[in-house]
Amino acid sequence: MLNIIALILVIIGGLNWGLVAFLQWDLVANLFGGGDMFAMVPRIIYGLVGLAALYMLVTIGTWLKK
């Protein structure tokens, strides 16, 4: 289950970076960055995406062996 969650987060992060690169539009910041009350939400999401990427990096070797 953790592998699926990490994969989904990495895909979301990759799509978001693609939008930033090609359209100069940050989907996560636009969805969750409105107002002071939710200012930390995009940072939390970016942090979770980063942790998911590290997790995927560590576990990719076991996936490739299968």
mmJSON file of the N, C-alpha and C atoms, coordinates in Angstrom:
{"data_MODEL":{"atom_site":{
"group_PDB":["ATOM","ATOM","ATOM","ATOM","ATOM","ATOM","ATOM","ATOM","ATOM","ATOM","ATOM","ATOM","ATOM","ATOM","ATOM","ATOM","ATOM","ATOM","ATOM","ATOM","ATOM","ATOM","ATOM","ATOM","ATOM","ATOM","ATOM","ATOM","ATOM","ATOM","ATOM","ATOM","ATOM","ATOM","ATOM","ATOM","ATOM","ATOM","ATOM","ATOM","ATOM","ATOM","ATOM","ATOM","ATOM","ATOM","ATOM","ATOM","ATOM","ATOM","ATOM","ATOM","ATOM","ATOM","ATOM","ATOM","ATOM","ATOM","ATOM","ATOM","ATOM","ATOM","ATOM","ATOM","ATOM","ATOM","ATOM","ATOM","ATOM","ATOM","ATOM","ATOM","ATOM","ATOM","ATOM","ATOM","ATOM","ATOM","ATOM","ATOM","ATOM","ATOM","ATOM","ATOM","ATOM","ATOM","ATOM","ATOM","ATOM","ATOM","ATOM","ATOM","ATOM","ATOM","ATOM","ATOM","ATOM","ATOM","ATOM","ATOM","ATOM","ATOM","ATOM","ATOM","ATOM","ATOM","ATOM","ATOM","ATOM","ATOM","ATOM","ATOM","ATOM","ATOM","ATOM","ATOM","ATOM","ATOM","ATOM","ATOM","ATOM","ATOM","ATOM","ATOM","ATOM","ATOM","ATOM","ATOM","ATOM","ATOM","ATOM","ATOM","ATOM","ATOM","ATOM","ATOM","ATOM","ATOM","ATOM","ATOM","ATOM","ATOM","ATOM","ATOM","ATOM","ATOM","ATOM","ATOM","ATOM","ATOM","ATOM","ATOM","ATOM","ATOM","ATOM","ATOM","ATOM","ATOM","ATOM","ATOM","ATOM","ATOM","ATOM","ATOM","ATOM","ATOM","ATOM","ATOM","ATOM","ATOM","ATOM","ATOM","ATOM","ATOM","ATOM","ATOM","ATOM","ATOM","ATOM","ATOM","ATOM","ATOM","ATOM","ATOM","ATOM","ATOM","ATOM","ATOM","ATOM","ATOM","ATOM","ATOM","ATOM","ATOM","ATOM","ATOM","ATOM","ATOM"],
"id":[1,2,3,4,5,6,7,8,9,10,11,12,13,14,15,16,17,18,19,20,21,22,23,24,25,26,27,28,29,30,31,32,33,34,35,36,37,38,39,40,41,42,43,44,45,46,47,48,49,50,51,52,53,54,55,56,57,58,59,60,61,62,63,64,65,66,67,68,69,70,71,72,73,74,75,76,77,78,79,80,81,82,83,84,85,86,87,88,89,90,91,92,93,94,95,96,97,98,99,100,101,102,103,104,105,106,107,108,109,110,111,112,113,114,115,116,117,118,119,120,121,122,123,124,125,126,127,128,129,130,131,132,133,134,135,136,137,138,139,140,141,142,143,144,145,146,147,148,149,150,151,152,153,154,155,156,157,158,159,160,161,162,163,164,165,166,167,168,169,170,171,172,173,174,175,176,177,178,179,180,181,182,183,184,185,186,187,188,189,190,191,192,193,194,195,196,197,198],
"type_symbol":["N","C","C","N","C","C","N","C","C","N","C","C","N","C","C","N","C","C","N","C","C","N","C","C","N","C","C","N","C","C","N","C","C","N","C","C","N","C","C","N","C","C","N","C","C","N","C","C","N","C","C","N","C","C","N","C","C","N","C","C","N","C","C","N","C","C","N","C","C","N","C","C","N","C","C","N","C","C","N","C","C","N","C","C","N","C","C","N","C","C","N","C","C","N","C","C","N","C","C","N","C","C","N","C","C","N","C","C","N","C","C","N","C","C","N","C","C","N","C","C","N","C","C","N","C","C","N","C","C","N","C","C","N","C","C","N","C","C","N","C","C","N","C","C","N","C","C","N","C","C","N","C","C","N","C","C","N","C","C","N","C","C","N","C","C","N","C","C","N","C","C","N","C","C","N","C","C","N","C","C","N","C","C","N","C","C","N","C","C","N","C","C","N","C","C","N","C","C"],
"label_atom_id":["N","CA","C","N","CA","C","N","CA","C","N","CA","C","N","CA","C","N","CA","C","N","CA","C","N","CA","C","N","CA","C","N","CA","C","N","CA","C","N","CA","C","N","CA","C","N","CA","C","N","CA","C","N","CA","C","N","CA","C","N","CA","C","N","CA","C","N","CA","C","N","CA","C","N","CA","C","N","CA","C","N","CA","C","N","CA","C","N","CA","C","N","CA","C","N","CA","C","N","CA","C","N","CA","C","N","CA","C","N","CA","C","N","CA","C","N","CA","C","N","CA","C","N","CA","C","N","CA","C","N","CA","C","N","CA","C","N","CA","C","N","CA","C","N","CA","C","N","CA","C","N","CA","C","N","CA","C","N","CA","C","N","CA","C","N","CA","C","N","CA","C","N","CA","C","N","CA","C","N","CA","C","N","CA","C","N","CA","C","N","CA","C","N","CA","C","N","CA","C","N","CA","C","N","CA","C","N","CA","C","N","CA","C","N","CA","C","N","CA","C","N","CA","C","N","CA","C","N","CA","C"],
"label_alt_id":[null,null,null,null,null,null,null,null,null,null,null,null,null,null,null,null,null,null,null,null,null,null,null,null,null,null,null,null,null,null,null,null,null,null,null,null,null,null,null,null,null,null,null,null,null,null,null,null,null,null,null,null,null,null,null,null,null,null,null,null,null,null,null,null,null,null,null,null,null,null,null,null,null,null,null,null,null,null,null,null,null,null,null,null,null,null,null,null,null,null,null,null,null,null,null,null,null,null,null,null,null,null,null,null,null,null,null,null,null,null,null,null,null,null,null,null,null,null,null,null,null,null,null,null,null,null,null,null,null,null,null,null,null,null,null,null,null,null,null,null,null,null,null,null,null,null,null,null,null,null,null,null,null,null,null,null,null,null,null,null,null,null,null,null,null,null,null,null,null,null,null,null,null,null,null,null,null,null,null,null,null,null,null,null,null,null,null,null,null,null,null,null,null,null,null,null,null,null],
"label_comp_id":["MET","MET","MET","LEU","LEU","LEU","ASN","ASN","ASN","ILE","ILE","ILE","ILE","ILE","ILE","ALA","ALA","ALA","LEU","LEU","LEU","ILE","ILE","ILE","LEU","LEU","LEU","VAL","VAL","VAL","ILE","ILE","ILE","ILE","ILE","ILE","GLY","GLY","GLY","GLY","GLY","GLY","LEU","LEU","LEU","ASN","ASN","ASN","TRP","TRP","TRP","GLY","GLY","GLY","LEU","LEU","LEU","VAL","VAL","VAL","ALA","ALA","ALA","PHE","PHE","PHE","LEU","LEU","LEU","GLN","GLN","GLN","TRP","TRP","TRP","ASP","ASP","ASP","LEU","LEU","LEU","VAL","VAL","VAL","ALA","ALA","ALA","ASN","ASN","ASN","LEU","LEU","LEU","PHE","PHE","PHE","GLY","GLY","GLY","GLY","GLY","GLY","GLY","GLY","GLY","ASP","ASP","ASP","MET","MET","MET","PHE","PHE","PHE","ALA","ALA","ALA","MET","MET","MET","VAL","VAL","VAL","PRO","PRO","PRO","ARG","ARG","ARG","ILE","ILE","ILE","ILE","ILE","ILE","TYR","TYR","TYR","GLY","GLY","GLY","LEU","LEU","LEU","VAL","VAL","VAL","GLY","GLY","GLY","LEU","LEU","LEU","ALA","ALA","ALA","ALA","ALA","ALA","LEU","LEU","LEU","TYR","TYR","TYR","MET","MET","MET","LEU","LEU","LEU","VAL","VAL","VAL","THR","THR","THR","ILE","ILE","ILE","GLY","GLY","GLY","THR","THR","THR","TRP","TRP","TRP","LEU","LEU","LEU","LYS","LYS","LYS","LYS","LYS","LYS"],
"label_asym_id":["A","A","A","A","A","A","A","A","A","A","A","A","A","A","A","A","A","A","A","A","A","A","A","A","A","A","A","A","A","A","A","A","A","A","A","A","A","A","A","A","A","A","A","A","A","A","A","A","A","A","A","A","A","A","A","A","A","A","A","A","A","A","A","A","A","A","A","A","A","A","A","A","A","A","A","A","A","A","A","A","A","A","A","A","A","A","A","A","A","A","A","A","A","A","A","A","A","A","A","A","A","A","A","A","A","A","A","A","A","A","A","A","A","A","A","A","A","A","A","A","A","A","A","A","A","A","A","A","A","A","A","A","A","A","A","A","A","A","A","A","A","A","A","A","A","A","A","A","A","A","A","A","A","A","A","A","A","A","A","A","A","A","A","A","A","A","A","A","A","A","A","A","A","A","A","A","A","A","A","A","A","A","A","A","A","A","A","A","A","A","A","A","A","A","A","A","A","A"],
"label_entity_id":["1","1","1","1","1","1","1","1","1","1","1","1","1","1","1","1","1","1","1","1","1","1","1","1","1","1","1","1","1","1","1","1","1","1","1","1","1","1","1","1","1","1","1","1","1","1","1","1","1","1","1","1","1","1","1","1","1","1","1","1","1","1","1","1","1","1","1","1","1","1","1","1","1","1","1","1","1","1","1","1","1","1","1","1","1","1","1","1","1","1","1","1","1","1","1","1","1","1","1","1","1","1","1","1","1","1","1","1","1","1","1","1","1","1","1","1","1","1","1","1","1","1","1","1","1","1","1","1","1","1","1","1","1","1","1","1","1","1","1","1","1","1","1","1","1","1","1","1","1","1","1","1","1","1","1","1","1","1","1","1","1","1","1","1","1","1","1","1","1","1","1","1","1","1","1","1","1","1","1","1","1","1","1","1","1","1","1","1","1","1","1","1","1","1","1","1","1","1"],
"label_seq_id":[1,1,1,2,2,2,3,3,3,4,4,4,5,5,5,6,6,6,7,7,7,8,8,8,9,9,9,10,10,10,11,11,11,12,12,12,13,13,13,14,14,14,15,15,15,16,16,16,17,17,17,18,18,18,19,19,19,20,20,20,21,21,21,22,22,22,23,23,23,24,24,24,25,25,25,26,26,26,27,27,27,28,28,28,29,29,29,30,30,30,31,31,31,32,32,32,33,33,33,34,34,34,35,35,35,36,36,36,37,37,37,38,38,38,39,39,39,40,40,40,41,41,41,42,42,42,43,43,43,44,44,44,45,45,45,46,46,46,47,47,47,48,48,48,49,49,49,50,50,50,51,51,51,52,52,52,53,53,53,54,54,54,55,55,55,56,56,56,57,57,57,58,58,58,59,59,59,60,60,60,61,61,61,62,62,62,63,63,63,64,64,64,65,65,65,66,66,66],
"pdbx_PDB_ins_code":[null,null,null,null,null,null,null,null,null,null,null,null,null,null,null,null,null,null,null,null,null,null,null,null,null,null,null,null,null,null,null,null,null,null,null,null,null,null,null,null,null,null,null,null,null,null,null,null,null,null,null,null,null,null,null,null,null,null,null,null,null,null,null,null,null,null,null,null,null,null,null,null,null,null,null,null,null,null,null,null,null,null,null,null,null,null,null,null,null,null,null,null,null,null,null,null,null,null,null,null,null,null,null,null,null,null,null,null,null,null,null,null,null,null,null,null,null,null,null,null,null,null,null,null,null,null,null,null,null,null,null,null,null,null,null,null,null,null,null,null,null,null,null,null,null,null,null,null,null,null,null,null,null,null,null,null,null,null,null,null,null,null,null,null,null,null,null,null,null,null,null,null,null,null,null,null,null,null,null,null,null,null,null,null,null,null,null,null,null,null,null,null,null,null,null,null,null,null],
"Cartn_x":[0.826,0.0,0.866,1.96,2.863,3.479,3.773,4.316,3.336,2.073,1.052,0.906,0.872,0.761,1.973,3.167,4.39,4.367,3.936,3.878,2.897,1.745,0.753,1.312,1.972,2.562,3.654,4.468,5.529,4.922,3.862,3.191,2.586,1.927,1.363,2.471,3.584,4.705,5.272,5.395,5.915,4.994,3.705,2.746,2.755,2.861,2.901,4.141,5.292,6.511,6.412,5.751,5.521,4.67,3.631,2.79,3.579,4.435,5.259,6.219,6.822,7.812,7.186,6.066,5.507,4.469,3.733,2.659,2.889,3.966,4.253,3.054,2.486,1.302,1.496,1.452,1.651,0.284,-0.108,-1.432,-1.616,-0.624,-0.739,-0.91,-0.091,-0.193,-1.524,-2.024,-3.303,-4.478,-4.39,-5.486,-5.49,-4.297,-4.223,-3.526,-3.123,-2.339,-3.131,-4.438,-5.226,-5.45,-4.971,-5.217,-4.163,-4.107,-3.117,-3.383,-4.651,-5.013,-4.434,-4.333,-3.865,-2.464,-1.719,-0.398,0.569,0.404,1.314,0.945,-0.263,-0.712,0.158,0.447,1.338,2.714,3.265,4.579,4.512,3.418,3.251,3.158,2.389,2.253,3.597,4.333,5.654,6.583,6.5,7.316,6.965,5.675,5.244,5.692,5.628,6.097,7.596,8.349,9.786,10.112,9.402,9.605,9.224,8.16,7.738,8.811,9.411,10.474,11.684,12.054,13.155,12.822,11.608,11.169,11.256,10.788,10.835,12.278,13.146,14.556,15.186,14.847,15.406,14.836,13.564,12.917,12.943,13.421,13.393,14.245,15.297,16.157,15.416,14.575,13.828,12.755,12.233,11.249,11.903,13.11,13.8,14.266,14.52,14.962,13.84,12.603,11.459,11.182],
"Cartn_y":[-1.201,0.0,1.258,1.211,2.358,2.632,1.555,1.719,2.454,2.138,2.77,4.241,4.543,5.941,6.738,6.164,6.856,7.079,6.088,6.223,7.314,7.369,8.401,9.782,9.933,11.23,11.643,10.695,11.017,11.409,10.747,11.11,12.503,12.797,14.134,15.185,14.922,15.852,16.043,14.959,15.056,15.846,15.598,16.356,17.828,18.104,19.492,20.202,19.545,20.157,20.34,19.43,19.602,20.823,21.008,22.203,23.479,23.435,24.603,24.892,23.869,24.055,24.546,23.951,24.251,25.371,25.503,26.499,27.58,27.441,28.349,28.449,27.298,27.233,26.131,26.47,25.53,25.082,23.887,23.363,23.252,22.721,22.532,23.876,24.847,26.164,26.825,26.629,27.229,26.556,25.265,24.56,24.781,24.783,24.78,25.997,26.961,28.071,29.332,29.273,30.482,30.822,31.969,32.429,32.001,32.742,32.447,31.132,30.77,29.553,28.303,28.33,27.158,27.332,28.302,28.599,27.421,26.624,25.5,24.262,24.197,22.997,22.685,23.658,23.312,22.839,23.442,23.003,21.574,21.231,19.861,18.891,19.261,18.401,18.24,19.347,19.253,18.377,18.488,17.65,16.18,15.874,14.483,13.928,14.749,14.319,14.044,14.904,14.682,13.412,13.181,11.947,10.719,10.835,9.717,9.429,10.486,10.287,9.602,10.005,9.335,7.876,7.624,6.244,5.419,5.998,5.286,5.029,5.987,5.838,4.69,4.574,3.511,2.148,2.092,0.808,0.39,1.233,0.888,-0.336,-0.527,-1.7,-3.008,-3.051,-4.281,-4.499,-3.419,-3.555,-4.107,-3.633,-4.058,-5.505,-6.011,-7.387,-8.394,-7.944,-8.851,-9.104],
"Cartn_z":[0.0,0.0,0.0,0.758,0.802,-0.567,-1.31,-2.654,-3.566,-3.475,-4.313,-3.949,-2.654,-2.208,-2.681,-2.524,-2.958,-4.465,-5.211,-6.664,-7.084,-6.453,-6.759,-6.455,-5.313,-4.953,-5.931,-6.362,-7.318,-8.667,-9.083,-10.337,-10.231,-9.11,-8.901,-8.962,-8.293,-8.31,-9.708,-10.45,-11.812,-12.719,-12.604,-13.411,-13.033,-11.747,-11.306,-11.855,-11.796,-12.344,-13.841,-14.532,-15.964,-16.254,-15.453,-15.613,-15.338,-14.321,-14.004,-15.165,-15.719,-16.78,-18.081,-18.463,-19.775,-19.767,-18.678,-18.631,-17.574,-16.803,-15.692,-14.748,-14.433,-13.59,-12.56,-11.293,-10.193,-9.686,-10.065,-9.708,-8.199,-7.506,-6.053,-5.352,-5.719,-5.087,-5.408,-6.619,-6.987,-6.287,-6.077,-5.403,-3.894,-3.298,-1.837,-1.248,-2.064,-1.556,-1.272,-1.311,-1.119,0.339,0.752,2.114,3.103,4.205,5.246,5.954,6.072,6.798,6.121,4.804,4.066,3.509,3.999,3.452,3.604,4.619,4.853,4.03,3.502,2.791,1.575,0.693,-0.429,0.02,1.067,1.559,2.089,2.741,3.237,2.066,1.049,-0.13,-0.824,-1.004,-1.629,-0.793,0.523,1.394,1.267,1.194,1.025,-0.326,-1.361,-2.687,-2.637,-1.968,-1.833,-1.064,0.027,0.794,-0.021,-0.796,-1.655,-2.701,-3.255,-4.243,-3.613,-2.401,-1.708,-1.429,-1.002,-0.753,-2.033,-3.132,-4.407,-4.828,-4.594,-4.937,-4.158,-2.891,-2.048,-2.434,-2.78,-3.043,-4.507,-5.403,-6.819,-7.128,-6.365,-6.574,-6.343,-5.334,-5.08,-6.15,-6.706,-7.785,-9.05,-9.329,-10.547,-10.477,-9.281,-9.109,-9.364,-9.214,-9.381,-10.798],
"occupancy":[1.0,1.0,1.0,1.0,1.0,1.0,1.0,1.0,1.0,1.0,1.0,1.0,1.0,1.0,1.0,1.0,1.0,1.0,1.0,1.0,1.0,1.0,1.0,1.0,1.0,1.0,1.0,1.0,1.0,1.0,1.0,1.0,1.0,1.0,1.0,1.0,1.0,1.0,1.0,1.0,1.0,1.0,1.0,1.0,1.0,1.0,1.0,1.0,1.0,1.0,1.0,1.0,1.0,1.0,1.0,1.0,1.0,1.0,1.0,1.0,1.0,1.0,1.0,1.0,1.0,1.0,1.0,1.0,1.0,1.0,1.0,1.0,1.0,1.0,1.0,1.0,1.0,1.0,1.0,1.0,1.0,1.0,1.0,1.0,1.0,1.0,1.0,1.0,1.0,1.0,1.0,1.0,1.0,1.0,1.0,1.0,1.0,1.0,1.0,1.0,1.0,1.0,1.0,1.0,1.0,1.0,1.0,1.0,1.0,1.0,1.0,1.0,1.0,1.0,1.0,1.0,1.0,1.0,1.0,1.0,1.0,1.0,1.0,1.0,1.0,1.0,1.0,1.0,1.0,1.0,1.0,1.0,1.0,1.0,1.0,1.0,1.0,1.0,1.0,1.0,1.0,1.0,1.0,1.0,1.0,1.0,1.0,1.0,1.0,1.0,1.0,1.0,1.0,1.0,1.0,1.0,1.0,1.0,1.0,1.0,1.0,1.0,1.0,1.0,1.0,1.0,1.0,1.0,1.0,1.0,1.0,1.0,1.0,1.0,1.0,1.0,1.0,1.0,1.0,1.0,1.0,1.0,1.0,1.0,1.0,1.0,1.0,1.0,1.0,1.0,1.0,1.0,1.0,1.0,1.0,1.0,1.0,1.0],
"B_iso_or_equiv":[0.0,0.0,0.0,0.0,0.0,0.0,0.0,0.0,0.0,0.0,0.0,0.0,0.0,0.0,0.0,0.0,0.0,0.0,0.0,0.0,0.0,0.0,0.0,0.0,0.0,0.0,0.0,0.0,0.0,0.0,0.0,0.0,0.0,0.0,0.0,0.0,0.0,0.0,0.0,0.0,0.0,0.0,0.0,0.0,0.0,0.0,0.0,0.0,0.0,0.0,0.0,0.0,0.0,0.0,0.0,0.0,0.0,0.0,0.0,0.0,0.0,0.0,0.0,0.0,0.0,0.0,0.0,0.0,0.0,0.0,0.0,0.0,0.0,0.0,0.0,0.0,0.0,0.0,0.0,0.0,0.0,0.0,0.0,0.0,0.0,0.0,0.0,0.0,0.0,0.0,0.0,0.0,0.0,0.0,0.0,0.0,0.0,0.0,0.0,0.0,0.0,0.0,0.0,0.0,0.0,0.0,0.0,0.0,0.0,0.0,0.0,0.0,0.0,0.0,0.0,0.0,0.0,0.0,0.0,0.0,0.0,0.0,0.0,0.0,0.0,0.0,0.0,0.0,0.0,0.0,0.0,0.0,0.0,0.0,0.0,0.0,0.0,0.0,0.0,0.0,0.0,0.0,0.0,0.0,0.0,0.0,0.0,0.0,0.0,0.0,0.0,0.0,0.0,0.0,0.0,0.0,0.0,0.0,0.0,0.0,0.0,0.0,0.0,0.0,0.0,0.0,0.0,0.0,0.0,0.0,0.0,0.0,0.0,0.0,0.0,0.0,0.0,0.0,0.0,0.0,0.0,0.0,0.0,0.0,0.0,0.0,0.0,0.0,0.0,0.0,0.0,0.0,0.0,0.0,0.0,0.0,0.0,0.0],
"pdbx_formal_charge":[null,null,null,null,null,null,null,null,null,null,null,null,null,null,null,null,null,null,null,null,null,null,null,null,null,null,null,null,null,null,null,null,null,null,null,null,null,null,null,null,null,null,null,null,null,null,null,null,null,null,null,null,null,null,null,null,null,null,null,null,null,null,null,null,null,null,null,null,null,null,null,null,null,null,null,null,null,null,null,null,null,null,null,null,null,null,null,null,null,null,null,null,null,null,null,null,null,null,null,null,null,null,null,null,null,null,null,null,null,null,null,null,null,null,null,null,null,null,null,null,null,null,null,null,null,null,null,null,null,null,null,null,null,null,null,null,null,null,null,null,null,null,null,null,null,null,null,null,null,null,null,null,null,null,null,null,null,null,null,null,null,null,null,null,null,null,null,null,null,null,null,null,null,null,null,null,null,null,null,null,null,null,null,null,null,null,null,null,null,null,null,null,null,null,null,null,null,null],
"auth_seq_id":[1,1,1,2,2,2,3,3,3,4,4,4,5,5,5,6,6,6,7,7,7,8,8,8,9,9,9,10,10,10,11,11,11,12,12,12,13,13,13,14,14,14,15,15,15,16,16,16,17,17,17,18,18,18,19,19,19,20,20,20,21,21,21,22,22,22,23,23,23,24,24,24,25,25,25,26,26,26,27,27,27,28,28,28,29,29,29,30,30,30,31,31,31,32,32,32,33,33,33,34,34,34,35,35,35,36,36,36,37,37,37,38,38,38,39,39,39,40,40,40,41,41,41,42,42,42,43,43,43,44,44,44,45,45,45,46,46,46,47,47,47,48,48,48,49,49,49,50,50,50,51,51,51,52,52,52,53,53,53,54,54,54,55,55,55,56,56,56,57,57,57,58,58,58,59,59,59,60,60,60,61,61,61,62,62,62,63,63,63,64,64,64,65,65,65,66,66,66],
"auth_comp_id":["MET","MET","MET","LEU","LEU","LEU","ASN","ASN","ASN","ILE","ILE","ILE","ILE","ILE","ILE","ALA","ALA","ALA","LEU","LEU","LEU","ILE","ILE","ILE","LEU","LEU","LEU","VAL","VAL","VAL","ILE","ILE","ILE","ILE","ILE","ILE","GLY","GLY","GLY","GLY","GLY","GLY","LEU","LEU","LEU","ASN","ASN","ASN","TRP","TRP","TRP","GLY","GLY","GLY","LEU","LEU","LEU","VAL","VAL","VAL","ALA","ALA","ALA","PHE","PHE","PHE","LEU","LEU","LEU","GLN","GLN","GLN","TRP","TRP","TRP","ASP","ASP","ASP","LEU","LEU","LEU","VAL","VAL","VAL","ALA","ALA","ALA","ASN","ASN","ASN","LEU","LEU","LEU","PHE","PHE","PHE","GLY","GLY","GLY","GLY","GLY","GLY","GLY","GLY","GLY","ASP","ASP","ASP","MET","MET","MET","PHE","PHE","PHE","ALA","ALA","ALA","MET","MET","MET","VAL","VAL","VAL","PRO","PRO","PRO","ARG","ARG","ARG","ILE","ILE","ILE","ILE","ILE","ILE","TYR","TYR","TYR","GLY","GLY","GLY","LEU","LEU","LEU","VAL","VAL","VAL","GLY","GLY","GLY","LEU","LEU","LEU","ALA","ALA","ALA","ALA","ALA","ALA","LEU","LEU","LEU","TYR","TYR","TYR","MET","MET","MET","LEU","LEU","LEU","VAL","VAL","VAL","THR","THR","THR","ILE","ILE","ILE","GLY","GLY","GLY","THR","THR","THR","TRP","TRP","TRP","LEU","LEU","LEU","LYS","LYS","LYS","LYS","LYS","LYS"],
"auth_asym_id":["A","A","A","A","A","A","A","A","A","A","A","A","A","A","A","A","A","A","A","A","A","A","A","A","A","A","A","A","A","A","A","A","A","A","A","A","A","A","A","A","A","A","A","A","A","A","A","A","A","A","A","A","A","A","A","A","A","A","A","A","A","A","A","A","A","A","A","A","A","A","A","A","A","A","A","A","A","A","A","A","A","A","A","A","A","A","A","A","A","A","A","A","A","A","A","A","A","A","A","A","A","A","A","A","A","A","A","A","A","A","A","A","A","A","A","A","A","A","A","A","A","A","A","A","A","A","A","A","A","A","A","A","A","A","A","A","A","A","A","A","A","A","A","A","A","A","A","A","A","A","A","A","A","A","A","A","A","A","A","A","A","A","A","A","A","A","A","A","A","A","A","A","A","A","A","A","A","A","A","A","A","A","A","A","A","A","A","A","A","A","A","A","A","A","A","A","A","A"],
"auth_atom_id":["N","CA","C","N","CA","C","N","CA","C","N","CA","C","N","CA","C","N","CA","C","N","CA","C","N","CA","C","N","CA","C","N","CA","C","N","CA","C","N","CA","C","N","CA","C","N","CA","C","N","CA","C","N","CA","C","N","CA","C","N","CA","C","N","CA","C","N","CA","C","N","CA","C","N","CA","C","N","CA","C","N","CA","C","N","CA","C","N","CA","C","N","CA","C","N","CA","C","N","CA","C","N","CA","C","N","CA","C","N","CA","C","N","CA","C","N","CA","C","N","CA","C","N","CA","C","N","CA","C","N","CA","C","N","CA","C","N","CA","C","N","CA","C","N","CA","C","N","CA","C","N","CA","C","N","CA","C","N","CA","C","N","CA","C","N","CA","C","N","CA","C","N","CA","C","N","CA","C","N","CA","C","N","CA","C","N","CA","C","N","CA","C","N","CA","C","N","CA","C","N","CA","C","N","CA","C","N","CA","C","N","CA","C","N","CA","C","N","CA","C","N","CA","C","N","CA","C","N","CA","C"],
"pdbx_PDB_model_num":[1,1,1,1,1,1,1,1,1,1,1,1,1,1,1,1,1,1,1,1,1,1,1,1,1,1,1,1,1,1,1,1,1,1,1,1,1,1,1,1,1,1,1,1,1,1,1,1,1,1,1,1,1,1,1,1,1,1,1,1,1,1,1,1,1,1,1,1,1,1,1,1,1,1,1,1,1,1,1,1,1,1,1,1,1,1,1,1,1,1,1,1,1,1,1,1,1,1,1,1,1,1,1,1,1,1,1,1,1,1,1,1,1,1,1,1,1,1,1,1,1,1,1,1,1,1,1,1,1,1,1,1,1,1,1,1,1,1,1,1,1,1,1,1,1,1,1,1,1,1,1,1,1,1,1,1,1,1,1,1,1,1,1,1,1,1,1,1,1,1,1,1,1,1,1,1,1,1,1,1,1,1,1,1,1,1,1,1,1,1,1,1,1,1,1,1,1,1]
}}}
